[in-house]
Amino acid sequence: MAKSRVSAGLLMFRFDDENLQVLLAHPGGPFFKNKDEGAWSIPKGEIELDEEHLEAAQREFGEETGVVPTGPFAALKTVKQKGGKIVHAWAFEGDCDPTSIVSNTFTIEWPPKSGRQMECPEIDRAEFFDLKTARRKINAAQVSLIDELEELLSGE
């Protein structure tokens, strides 16, 4: 089955001693094991058939972190990643202990063509980052989500 080219996700933010921080997730599995800068993402996932985009974003956030997100949610501009995937995103203020996230899992054949199946967490870790660090860590196509969040919050 082909992977969906459309995802929805949430960008959680908090203020720590007046400094704005965002929660980013590091993808689990063997492909991302030794990747850091440019590999992190907002918690996101595929939109199911007939599912509202924001509902999908909330569901995926919960599945990937174990945290139930609560609004209000601010819509951010849609981004297109290098591989062509479209990501719909919303920002919301919240807090959690990133060391205690509990992610759902997926199964992958590893090594490829070996016939062996390996179960991996969708997210192997999450962390709050200041904006400068987050811009280095996050997938390049998602940097604009951080920029837009910063603009939204400075306008309030």
PyMOL commands that place a pseudoatom at each C-alpha (Angstrom):
pseudoatom trace, name=CA, resn=MET, resi=1, chain=A, elem=C, hetatm=0, pos=[0.000, 0.000, 0.000]
pseudoatom trace, name=CA, resn=ALA, resi=2, chain=A, elem=C, hetatm=0, pos=[1.402, 3.408, -0.971]
pseudoatom trace, name=CA, resn=LYS, resi=3, chain=A, elem=C, hetatm=0, pos=[2.132, 5.914, 1.760]
pseudoatom trace, name=CA, resn=SER, resi=4, chain=A, elem=C, hetatm=0, pos=[-0.174, 8.898, 2.015]
pseudoatom trace, name=CA, resn=ARG, resi=5, chain=A, elem=C, hetatm=0, pos=[1.225, 12.094, 0.577]
pseudoatom trace, name=CA, resn=VAL, resi=6, chain=A, elem=C, hetatm=0, pos=[-0.775, 14.172, 3.082]
pseudoatom trace, name=CA, resn=SER, resi=7, chain=A, elem=C, hetatm=0, pos=[-0.141, 14.438, 6.831]
pseudoatom trace, name=CA, resn=ALA, resi=8, chain=A, elem=C, hetatm=0, pos=[-1.443, 16.563, 9.689]
pseudoatom trace, name=CA, resn=GLY, resi=9, chain=A, elem=C, hetatm=0, pos=[0.379, 17.531, 12.852]
pseudoatom trace, name=CA, resn=LEU, resi=10, chain=A, elem=C, hetatm=0, pos=[0.646, 19.817, 15.833]
pseudoatom trace, name=CA, resn=LEU, resi=11, chain=A, elem=C, hetatm=0, pos=[3.407, 22.147, 16.968]
pseudoatom trace, name=CA, resn=MET, resi=12, chain=A, elem=C, hetatm=0, pos=[3.271, 22.367, 20.771]
pseudoatom trace, name=CA, resn=PHE, resi=13, chain=A, elem=C, hetatm=0, pos=[4.910, 25.425, 22.298]
pseudoatom trace, name=CA, resn=ARG, resi=14, chain=A, elem=C, hetatm=0, pos=[5.574, 26.671, 25.810]
pseudoatom trace, name=CA, resn=PHE, resi=15, chain=A, elem=C, hetatm=0, pos=[7.314, 29.530, 27.542]
pseudoatom trace, name=CA, resn=ASP, resi=16, chain=A, elem=C, hetatm=0, pos=[10.185, 28.565, 29.820]
pseudoatom trace, name=CA, resn=ASP, resi=17, chain=A, elem=C, hetatm=0, pos=[11.457, 31.560, 31.802]
pseudoatom trace, name=CA, resn=GLU, resi=18, chain=A, elem=C, hetatm=0, pos=[10.014, 33.863, 29.116]
pseudoatom trace, name=CA, resn=ASN, resi=19, chain=A, elem=C, hetatm=0, pos=[11.781, 31.904, 26.348]
pseudoatom trace, name=CA, resn=LEU, resi=20, chain=A, elem=C, hetatm=0, pos=[9.648, 30.336, 23.642]
pseudoatom trace, name=CA, resn=GLN, resi=21, chain=A, elem=C, hetatm=0, pos=[10.258, 26.610, 23.129]
pseudoatom trace, name=CA, resn=VAL, resi=22, chain=A, elem=C, hetatm=0, pos=[8.733, 24.081, 20.742]
pseudoatom trace, name=CA, resn=LEU, resi=23, chain=A, elem=C, hetatm=0, pos=[8.307, 20.340, 21.109]
pseudoatom trace, name=CA, resn=LEU, resi=24, chain=A, elem=C, hetatm=0, pos=[9.894, 18.314, 18.322]
pseudoatom trace, name=CA, resn=ALA, resi=25, chain=A, elem=C, hetatm=0, pos=[9.872, 14.569, 17.803]
pseudoatom trace, name=CA, resn=HIS, resi=26, chain=A, elem=C, hetatm=0, pos=[12.680, 12.367, 16.538]
pseudoatom trace, name=CA, resn=PRO, resi=27, chain=A, elem=C, hetatm=0, pos=[11.438, 9.592, 14.229]
pseudoatom trace, name=CA, resn=GLY, resi=28, chain=A, elem=C, hetatm=0, pos=[12.001, 6.055, 15.398]
pseudoatom trace, name=CA, resn=GLY, resi=29, chain=A, elem=C, hetatm=0, pos=[13.334, 3.188, 13.364]
pseudoatom trace, name=CA, resn=PRO, resi=30, chain=A, elem=C, hetatm=0, pos=[16.622, 2.308, 11.721]
pseudoatom trace, name=CA, resn=PHE, resi=31, chain=A, elem=C, hetatm=0, pos=[16.573, 5.011, 9.005]
pseudoatom trace, name=CA, resn=PHE, resi=32, chain=A, elem=C, hetatm=0, pos=[16.787, 7.853, 11.543]
pseudoatom trace, name=CA, resn=LYS, resi=33, chain=A, elem=C, hetatm=0, pos=[18.829, 6.133, 14.255]
pseudoatom trace, name=CA, resn=ASN, resi=34, chain=A, elem=C, hetatm=0, pos=[22.006, 8.161, 13.636]
pseudoatom trace, name=CA, resn=LYS, resi=35, chain=A, elem=C, hetatm=0, pos=[20.392, 11.286, 12.140]
pseudoatom trace, name=CA, resn=ASP, resi=36, chain=A, elem=C, hetatm=0, pos=[19.900, 14.442, 14.164]
pseudoatom trace, name=CA, resn=GLU, resi=37, chain=A, elem=C, hetatm=0, pos=[19.961, 17.876, 12.535]
pseudoatom trace, name=CA, resn=GLY, resi=38, chain=A, elem=C, hetatm=0, pos=[17.237, 18.107, 9.906]
pseudoatom trace, name=CA, resn=ALA, resi=39, chain=A, elem=C, hetatm=0, pos=[15.645, 14.818, 11.010]
pseudoatom trace, name=CA, resn=TRP, resi=40, chain=A, elem=C, hetatm=0, pos=[13.261, 16.027, 13.749]
pseudoatom trace, name=CA, resn=SER, resi=41, chain=A, elem=C, hetatm=0, pos=[9.632, 16.882, 13.036]
pseudoatom trace, name=CA, resn=ILE, resi=42, chain=A, elem=C, hetatm=0, pos=[6.412, 18.080, 14.553]
pseudoatom trace, name=CA, resn=PRO, resi=43, chain=A, elem=C, hetatm=0, pos=[4.392, 15.058, 15.711]
pseudoatom trace, name=CA, resn=LYS, resi=44, chain=A, elem=C, hetatm=0, pos=[2.315, 14.267, 12.618]
pseudoatom trace, name=CA, resn=GLY, resi=45, chain=A, elem=C, hetatm=0, pos=[0.854, 11.463, 10.601]
pseudoatom trace, name=CA, resn=GLU, resi=46, chain=A, elem=C, hetatm=0, pos=[-1.432, 10.352, 7.834]
pseudoatom trace, name=CA, resn=ILE, resi=47, chain=A, elem=C, hetatm=0, pos=[-4.971, 11.610, 7.516]
pseudoatom trace, name=CA, resn=GLU, resi=48, chain=A, elem=C, hetatm=0, pos=[-7.527, 8.816, 7.411]
pseudoatom trace, name=CA, resn=LEU, resi=49, chain=A, elem=C, hetatm=0, pos=[-10.298, 8.704, 4.817]
pseudoatom trace, name=CA, resn=ASP, resi=50, chain=A, elem=C, hetatm=0, pos=[-13.087, 11.210, 5.640]
pseudoatom trace, name=CA, resn=GLU, resi=51, chain=A, elem=C, hetatm=0, pos=[-11.136, 12.551, 8.642]
pseudoatom trace, name=CA, resn=GLU, resi=52, chain=A, elem=C, hetatm=0, pos=[-10.912, 16.285, 9.277]
pseudoatom trace, name=CA, resn=HIS, resi=53, chain=A, elem=C, hetatm=0, pos=[-7.324, 17.522, 9.083]
pseudoatom trace, name=CA, resn=LEU, resi=54, chain=A, elem=C, hetatm=0, pos=[-7.302, 19.032, 12.596]
pseudoatom trace, name=CA, resn=GLU, resi=55, chain=A, elem=C, hetatm=0, pos=[-8.853, 15.868, 14.055]
pseudoatom trace, name=CA, resn=ALA, resi=56, chain=A, elem=C, hetatm=0, pos=[-6.106, 13.833, 12.369]
pseudoatom trace, name=CA, resn=ALA, resi=57, chain=A, elem=C, hetatm=0, pos=[-3.445, 16.163, 13.781]
pseudoatom trace, name=CA, resn=GLN, resi=58, chain=A, elem=C, hetatm=0, pos=[-4.840, 15.782, 17.306]
pseudoatom trace, name=CA, resn=ARG, resi=59, chain=A, elem=C, hetatm=0, pos=[-5.142, 11.986, 16.963]
pseudoatom trace, name=CA, resn=GLU, resi=60, chain=A, elem=C, hetatm=0, pos=[-1.612, 11.633, 15.598]
pseudoatom trace, name=CA, resn=PHE, resi=61, chain=A, elem=C, hetatm=0, pos=[-0.149, 13.857, 18.322]
pseudoatom trace, name=CA, resn=GLY, resi=62, chain=A, elem=C, hetatm=0, pos=[-1.795, 11.675, 20.964]
pseudoatom trace, name=CA, resn=GLU, resi=63, chain=A, elem=C, hetatm=0, pos=[-0.717, 8.417, 19.317]
pseudoatom trace, name=CA, resn=GLU, resi=64, chain=A, elem=C, hetatm=0, pos=[2.882, 9.538, 18.906]
pseudoatom trace, name=CA, resn=THR, resi=65, chain=A, elem=C, hetatm=0, pos=[3.390, 11.189, 22.300]
pseudoatom trace, name=CA, resn=GLY, resi=66, chain=A, elem=C, hetatm=0, pos=[0.780, 9.791, 24.662]
pseudoatom trace, name=CA, resn=VAL, resi=67, chain=A, elem=C, hetatm=0, pos=[-0.221, 13.407, 25.394]
pseudoatom trace, name=CA, resn=VAL, resi=68, chain=A, elem=C, hetatm=0, pos=[-3.792, 14.564, 24.745]
pseudoatom trace, name=CA, resn=PRO, resi=69, chain=A, elem=C, hetatm=0, pos=[-3.543, 17.977, 23.054]
pseudoatom trace, name=CA, resn=THR, resi=70, chain=A, elem=C, hetatm=0, pos=[-5.977, 20.703, 24.075]
pseudoatom trace, name=CA, resn=GLY, resi=71, chain=A, elem=C, hetatm=0, pos=[-6.686, 23.864, 22.119]
pseudoatom trace, name=CA, resn=PRO, resi=72, chain=A, elem=C, hetatm=0, pos=[-7.147, 26.476, 21.107]
pseudoatom trace, name=CA, resn=PHE, resi=73, chain=A, elem=C, hetatm=0, pos=[-5.309, 25.531, 17.929]
pseudoatom trace, name=CA, resn=ALA, resi=74, chain=A, elem=C, hetatm=0, pos=[-3.891, 28.145, 15.548]
pseudoatom trace, name=CA, resn=ALA, resi=75, chain=A, elem=C, hetatm=0, pos=[-3.766, 27.070, 11.908]
pseudoatom trace, name=CA, resn=LEU, resi=76, chain=A, elem=C, hetatm=0, pos=[-0.360, 27.393, 10.260]
pseudoatom trace, name=CA, resn=LYS, resi=77, chain=A, elem=C, hetatm=0, pos=[0.383, 27.495, 6.541]
pseudoatom trace, name=CA, resn=THR, resi=78, chain=A, elem=C, hetatm=0, pos=[0.633, 24.130, 4.829]
pseudoatom trace, name=CA, resn=VAL, resi=79, chain=A, elem=C, hetatm=0, pos=[4.151, 23.032, 3.918]
pseudoatom trace, name=CA, resn=LYS, resi=80, chain=A, elem=C, hetatm=0, pos=[5.443, 20.693, 1.219]
pseudoatom trace, name=CA, resn=GLN, resi=81, chain=A, elem=C, hetatm=0, pos=[8.393, 18.512, 2.172]
pseudoatom trace, name=CA, resn=LYS, resi=82, chain=A, elem=C, hetatm=0, pos=[11.240, 17.580, -0.170]
pseudoatom trace, name=CA, resn=GLY, resi=83, chain=A, elem=C, hetatm=0, pos=[9.724, 14.179, -0.987]
pseudoatom trace, name=CA, resn=GLY, resi=84, chain=A, elem=C, hetatm=0, pos=[6.420, 15.827, -1.951]
pseudoatom trace, name=CA, resn=LYS, resi=85, chain=A, elem=C, hetatm=0, pos=[4.480, 15.117, 1.252]
pseudoatom trace, name=CA, resn=ILE, resi=86, chain=A, elem=C, hetatm=0, pos=[2.017, 17.897, 2.170]
pseudoatom trace, name=CA, resn=VAL, resi=87, chain=A, elem=C, hetatm=0, pos=[1.862, 18.708, 5.905]
pseudoatom trace, name=CA, resn=HIS, resi=88, chain=A, elem=C, hetatm=0, pos=[-1.096, 20.559, 7.442]
pseudoatom trace, name=CA, resn=ALA, resi=89, chain=A, elem=C, hetatm=0, pos=[-0.205, 21.978, 10.852]
pseudoatom trace, name=CA, resn=TRP, resi=90, chain=A, elem=C, hetatm=0, pos=[-1.592, 23.807, 13.857]
pseudoatom trace, name=CA, resn=ALA, resi=91, chain=A, elem=C, hetatm=0, pos=[0.148, 25.349, 16.848]
pseudoatom trace, name=CA, resn=PHE, resi=92, chain=A, elem=C, hetatm=0, pos=[-1.040, 25.146, 20.438]
pseudoatom trace, name=CA, resn=GLU, resi=93, chain=A, elem=C, hetatm=0, pos=[0.313, 26.048, 23.845]
pseudoatom trace, name=CA, resn=GLY, resi=94, chain=A, elem=C, hetatm=0, pos=[0.935, 23.113, 26.132]
pseudoatom trace, name=CA, resn=ASP, resi=95, chain=A, elem=C, hetatm=0, pos=[3.476, 21.359, 28.269]
pseudoatom trace, name=CA, resn=CYS, resi=96, chain=A, elem=C, hetatm=0, pos=[4.577, 17.815, 28.965]
pseudoatom trace, name=CA, resn=ASP, resi=97, chain=A, elem=C, hetatm=0, pos=[7.559, 15.853, 30.155]
pseudoatom trace, name=CA, resn=PRO, resi=98, chain=A, elem=C, hetatm=0, pos=[9.207, 14.831, 26.872]
pseudoatom trace, name=CA, resn=THR, resi=99, chain=A, elem=C, hetatm=0, pos=[11.143, 12.053, 28.617]
pseudoatom trace, name=CA, resn=SER, resi=100, chain=A, elem=C, hetatm=0, pos=[7.880, 10.270, 29.408]
pseudoatom trace, name=CA, resn=ILE, resi=101, chain=A, elem=C, hetatm=0, pos=[6.328, 10.168, 25.935]
pseudoatom trace, name=CA, resn=VAL, resi=102, chain=A, elem=C, hetatm=0, pos=[4.810, 6.872, 24.868]
pseudoatom trace, name=CA, resn=SER, resi=103, chain=A, elem=C, hetatm=0, pos=[4.642, 6.369, 21.117]
pseudoatom trace, name=CA, resn=ASN, resi=104, chain=A, elem=C, hetatm=0, pos=[2.730, 3.920, 18.999]
pseudoatom trace, name=CA, resn=THR, resi=105, chain=A, elem=C, hetatm=0, pos=[4.825, 1.527, 16.929]
pseudoatom trace, name=CA, resn=PHE, resi=106, chain=A, elem=C, hetatm=0, pos=[5.210, 0.332, 13.361]
pseudoatom trace, name=CA, resn=THR, resi=107, chain=A, elem=C, hetatm=0, pos=[6.691, -2.795, 11.822]
pseudoatom trace, name=CA, resn=ILE, resi=108, chain=A, elem=C, hetatm=0, pos=[9.457, -2.674, 9.223]
pseudoatom trace, name=CA, resn=GLU, resi=109, chain=A, elem=C, hetatm=0, pos=[11.465, -5.313, 7.414]
pseudoatom trace, name=CA, resn=TRP, resi=110, chain=A, elem=C, hetatm=0, pos=[15.036, -4.809, 8.615]
pseudoatom trace, name=CA, resn=PRO, resi=111, chain=A, elem=C, hetatm=0, pos=[17.525, -5.192, 7.144]
pseudoatom trace, name=CA, resn=PRO, resi=112, chain=A, elem=C, hetatm=0, pos=[15.739, -4.679, 3.800]
pseudoatom trace, name=CA, resn=LYS, resi=113, chain=A, elem=C, hetatm=0, pos=[14.907, -7.906, 1.926]
pseudoatom trace, name=CA, resn=SER, resi=114, chain=A, elem=C, hetatm=0, pos=[15.967, -9.981, 4.958]
pseudoatom trace, name=CA, resn=GLY, resi=115, chain=A, elem=C, hetatm=0, pos=[12.487, -11.249, 5.746]
pseudoatom trace, name=CA, resn=ARG, resi=116, chain=A, elem=C, hetatm=0, pos=[12.984, -10.192, 9.381]
pseudoatom trace, name=CA, resn=GLN, resi=117, chain=A, elem=C, hetatm=0, pos=[10.396, -7.886, 10.914]
pseudoatom trace, name=CA, resn=MET, resi=118, chain=A, elem=C, hetatm=0, pos=[11.342, -5.267, 13.486]
pseudoatom trace, name=CA, resn=GLU, resi=119, chain=A, elem=C, hetatm=0, pos=[8.927, -3.256, 15.630]
pseudoatom trace, name=CA, resn=CYS, resi=120, chain=A, elem=C, hetatm=0, pos=[9.904, 0.396, 16.162]
pseudoatom trace, name=CA, resn=PRO, resi=121, chain=A, elem=C, hetatm=0, pos=[8.338, 3.378, 17.917]
pseudoatom trace, name=CA, resn=GLU, resi=122, chain=A, elem=C, hetatm=0, pos=[7.094, 6.072, 15.529]
pseudoatom trace, name=CA, resn=ILE, resi=123, chain=A, elem=C, hetatm=0, pos=[8.895, 8.552, 17.790]
pseudoatom trace, name=CA, resn=ASP, resi=124, chain=A, elem=C, hetatm=0, pos=[11.937, 7.393, 19.734]
pseudoatom trace, name=CA, resn=ARG, resi=125, chain=A, elem=C, hetatm=0, pos=[12.265, 10.649, 21.687]
pseudoatom trace, name=CA, resn=ALA, resi=126, chain=A, elem=C, hetatm=0, pos=[10.896, 14.161, 21.955]
pseudoatom trace, name=CA, resn=GLU, resi=127, chain=A, elem=C, hetatm=0, pos=[12.408, 17.337, 23.300]
pseudoatom trace, name=CA, resn=PHE, resi=128, chain=A, elem=C, hetatm=0, pos=[11.619, 20.999, 23.814]
pseudoatom trace, name=CA, resn=PHE, resi=129, chain=A, elem=C, hetatm=0, pos=[14.036, 23.265, 21.939]
pseudoatom trace, name=CA, resn=ASP, resi=130, chain=A, elem=C, hetatm=0, pos=[14.561, 27.012, 21.831]
pseudoatom trace, name=CA, resn=LEU, resi=131, chain=A, elem=C, hetatm=0, pos=[13.733, 28.396, 18.389]
pseudoatom trace, name=CA, resn=LYS, resi=132, chain=A, elem=C, hetatm=0, pos=[17.319, 28.725, 17.169]
pseudoatom trace, name=CA, resn=THR, resi=133, chain=A, elem=C, hetatm=0, pos=[18.076, 25.083, 17.971]
pseudoatom trace, name=CA, resn=ALA, resi=134, chain=A, elem=C, hetatm=0, pos=[14.681, 23.901, 16.695]
pseudoatom trace, name=CA, resn=ARG, resi=135, chain=A, elem=C, hetatm=0, pos=[15.339, 25.491, 13.306]
pseudoatom trace, name=CA, resn=ARG, resi=136, chain=A, elem=C, hetatm=0, pos=[18.514, 23.360, 13.004]
pseudoatom trace, name=CA, resn=LYS, resi=137, chain=A, elem=C, hetatm=0, pos=[16.904, 20.152, 14.244]
pseudoatom trace, name=CA, resn=ILE, resi=138, chain=A, elem=C, hetatm=0, pos=[13.621, 20.205, 12.302]
pseudoatom trace, name=CA, resn=ASN, resi=139, chain=A, elem=C, hetatm=0, pos=[13.056, 18.946, 8.754]
pseudoatom trace, name=CA, resn=ALA, resi=140, chain=A, elem=C, hetatm=0, pos=[14.017, 21.896, 6.523]
pseudoatom trace, name=CA, resn=ALA, resi=141, chain=A, elem=C, hetatm=0, pos=[10.527, 22.165, 5.012]
pseudoatom trace, name=CA, resn=GLN, resi=142, chain=A, elem=C, hetatm=0, pos=[9.017, 22.599, 8.490]
pseudoatom trace, name=CA, resn=VAL, resi=143, chain=A, elem=C, hetatm=0, pos=[11.226, 25.541, 9.536]
pseudoatom trace, name=CA, resn=SER, resi=144, chain=A, elem=C, hetatm=0, pos=[8.539, 27.887, 8.202]
pseudoatom trace, name=CA, resn=LEU, resi=145, chain=A, elem=C, hetatm=0, pos=[6.124, 26.495, 10.828]
pseudoatom trace, name=CA, resn=ILE, resi=146, chain=A, elem=C, hetatm=0, pos=[8.443, 27.739, 13.578]
pseudoatom trace, name=CA, resn=ASP, resi=147, chain=A, elem=C, hetatm=0, pos=[8.856, 31.083, 11.806]
pseudoatom trace, name=CA, resn=GLU, resi=148, chain=A, elem=C, hetatm=0, pos=[5.088, 31.466, 11.487]
pseudoatom trace, name=CA, resn=LEU, resi=149, chain=A, elem=C, hetatm=0, pos=[4.540, 30.565, 15.155]
pseudoatom trace, name=CA, resn=GLU, resi=150, chain=A, elem=C, hetatm=0, pos=[7.066, 33.195, 16.193]
pseudoatom trace, name=CA, resn=GLU, resi=151, chain=A, elem=C, hetatm=0, pos=[5.306, 35.798, 14.023]
pseudoatom trace, name=CA, resn=LEU, resi=152, chain=A, elem=C, hetatm=0, pos=[1.879, 34.841, 15.424]
pseudoatom trace, name=CA, resn=LEU, resi=153, chain=A, elem=C, hetatm=0, pos=[3.047, 35.141, 19.012]
pseudoatom trace, name=CA, resn=SER, resi=154, chain=A, elem=C, hetatm=0, pos=[4.889, 38.426, 18.488]
pseudoatom trace, name=CA, resn=GLY, resi=155, chain=A, elem=C, hetatm=0, pos=[1.688, 39.909, 17.045]
pseudoatom trace, name=CA, resn=GLU, resi=156, chain=A, elem=C, hetatm=0, pos=[-0.290, 39.188, 20.228]
for i in range(1, 156): cmd.bond("trace and resi %d" % i, "trace and resi %d" % (i + 1))
show_as sticks, trace
zoom trace
